[in-house]
Amino acid sequence: MELKRVGLPVMGERPEPKAVEMPDLPADTPLGERVKAALRTIFDPELPVNIYDLGLIYKIAVGPEADVTIDMTLTSPACPVAGSLVGEVQRKVAALPQVKSARVELVWEPPWDKSRMSEEVALELGLM
């Protein structure tokens, strides 16, 4: 008997994230909004949801010299992609033309929970 795929992930298989390119933004878009747009192109490896709307980004600080500092967390301290996800965030933000430098701090307080998701993501995941 042959099993047929119907679009749902097989147990133990990670879902493919949606491909999202950086949106074209007006030239006068503030740098903080450009950073958020870049973060929305990075997806949690366990869920097909971007890390910004998932609530993993706790703080974005843009200094007067276009130095960006981001505090982020993960859904679990045992997340197997902690190093690679933090590195991806740093690379994407640093690649923005207006950014002079980018630093990402991984924080655990307060712990992440489902209430940090955007309403849209909670609806998408069937949690509302």
C-alpha positions as CSV (number, residue, x, y, z in Angstrom):
1,M,0.0,0.0,0.0
2,E,1.4,3.4,-1.0
3,L,1.0,6.4,1.3
4,K,-0.1,9.6,-0.3
5,R,1.0,13.0,0.9
6,V,-1.8,15.4,1.4
7,G,0.1,18.5,2.4
8,L,0.5,17.8,6.1
9,P,3.9,17.2,7.5
10,V,4.8,13.6,8.4
11,M,5.6,13.0,12.1
12,G,9.1,14.2,12.8
13,E,9.3,16.1,9.5
14,R,9.6,19.9,9.7
15,P,7.2,21.9,7.6
16,E,8.6,23.9,4.8
17,P,8.5,27.6,5.6
18,K,6.8,29.9,3.2
19,A,9.2,31.7,0.9
20,V,9.2,35.4,1.7
21,E,11.3,38.0,0.1
22,M,12.1,41.4,1.6
23,P,9.3,43.7,0.7
24,D,9.9,46.9,-1.3
25,L,9.5,49.7,1.2
26,P,9.2,53.4,0.5
27,A,12.6,55.3,0.8
28,D,11.4,57.2,3.8
29,T,10.5,54.0,5.8
30,P,12.1,54.3,9.3
31,L,15.0,51.9,9.9
32,G,13.1,50.2,12.8
33,E,10.3,49.3,10.3
34,R,12.9,48.0,7.8
35,V,14.4,45.8,10.6
36,K,10.9,44.4,11.4
37,A,10.3,43.7,7.7
38,A,13.6,41.8,7.5
39,L,12.7,39.8,10.7
40,R,9.4,38.8,9.1
41,T,11.4,36.9,6.4
42,I,13.0,34.6,9.0
43,F,10.9,31.6,10.0
44,D,11.0,29.4,13.1
45,P,12.3,26.0,11.9
46,E,9.6,24.1,13.8
47,L,6.6,26.2,12.7
48,P,5.9,27.8,9.3
49,V,5.7,31.2,11.1
50,N,8.0,34.2,11.0
51,I,9.9,34.9,14.2
52,Y,8.6,38.5,14.6
53,D,4.9,37.6,14.5
54,L,5.7,34.5,16.6
55,G,6.8,36.9,19.4
56,L,10.4,35.8,19.5
57,I,11.7,39.4,19.2
58,Y,11.5,41.2,22.5
59,K,13.3,44.5,21.7
60,I,14.6,46.3,18.6
61,A,16.8,49.4,19.5
62,V,18.1,51.6,16.7
63,G,20.9,53.9,17.8
64,P,21.6,57.4,16.3
65,E,24.5,55.9,14.2
66,A,22.2,53.1,12.8
67,D,23.6,50.5,15.2
68,V,20.8,48.0,15.8
69,T,20.5,45.8,18.9
70,I,17.9,43.1,19.1
71,D,16.8,41.1,22.1
72,M,15.2,37.8,21.1
73,T,14.3,34.5,22.6
74,L,13.4,31.0,21.4
75,T,10.3,29.0,22.1
76,S,12.4,26.7,24.3
77,P,15.9,26.8,25.8
78,A,16.4,23.3,24.3
79,C,15.8,24.6,20.8
80,P,18.3,22.7,18.6
81,V,18.8,25.7,16.2
82,A,19.6,28.4,18.7
83,G,22.9,29.2,17.3
84,S,21.9,29.2,13.6
85,L,18.7,31.2,14.2
86,V,20.4,33.9,16.1
87,G,23.1,34.1,13.4
88,E,20.5,34.3,10.7
89,V,18.8,37.3,12.5
90,Q,22.2,39.0,12.8
91,R,23.1,38.5,9.2
92,K,19.7,39.6,7.8
93,V,19.6,42.8,9.8
94,A,23.3,43.6,9.2
95,A,22.7,43.2,5.4
96,L,20.2,46.1,5.4
97,P,21.9,49.0,3.5
98,Q,21.2,51.5,6.2
99,V,22.5,49.4,9.2
100,K,26.0,50.2,10.4
101,S,26.2,47.3,12.8
102,A,23.8,44.7,14.2
103,R,24.0,42.8,17.5
104,V,21.6,40.1,18.6
105,E,21.2,39.1,22.3
106,L,19.6,35.8,23.1
107,V,17.5,36.3,26.3
108,W,15.4,33.9,28.4
109,E,13.5,36.4,30.6
110,P,10.6,36.6,30.4
111,P,10.2,33.1,29.0
112,W,8.3,32.9,25.7
113,D,4.7,31.8,25.8
114,K,1.9,31.6,23.3
115,S,0.5,35.0,24.4
116,R,3.4,36.7,22.6
117,M,2.2,35.6,19.2
118,S,0.4,38.1,17.0
119,E,-3.4,37.5,16.8
120,E,-2.9,36.6,13.1
121,V,-0.4,33.8,13.9
122,A,-2.5,32.5,16.7
123,L,-5.5,32.2,14.3
124,E,-3.3,30.6,11.6
125,L,-2.1,28.0,14.1
126,G,-5.6,27.3,15.4
127,L,-4.9,28.6,18.9
128,M,-7.8,31.2,19.0
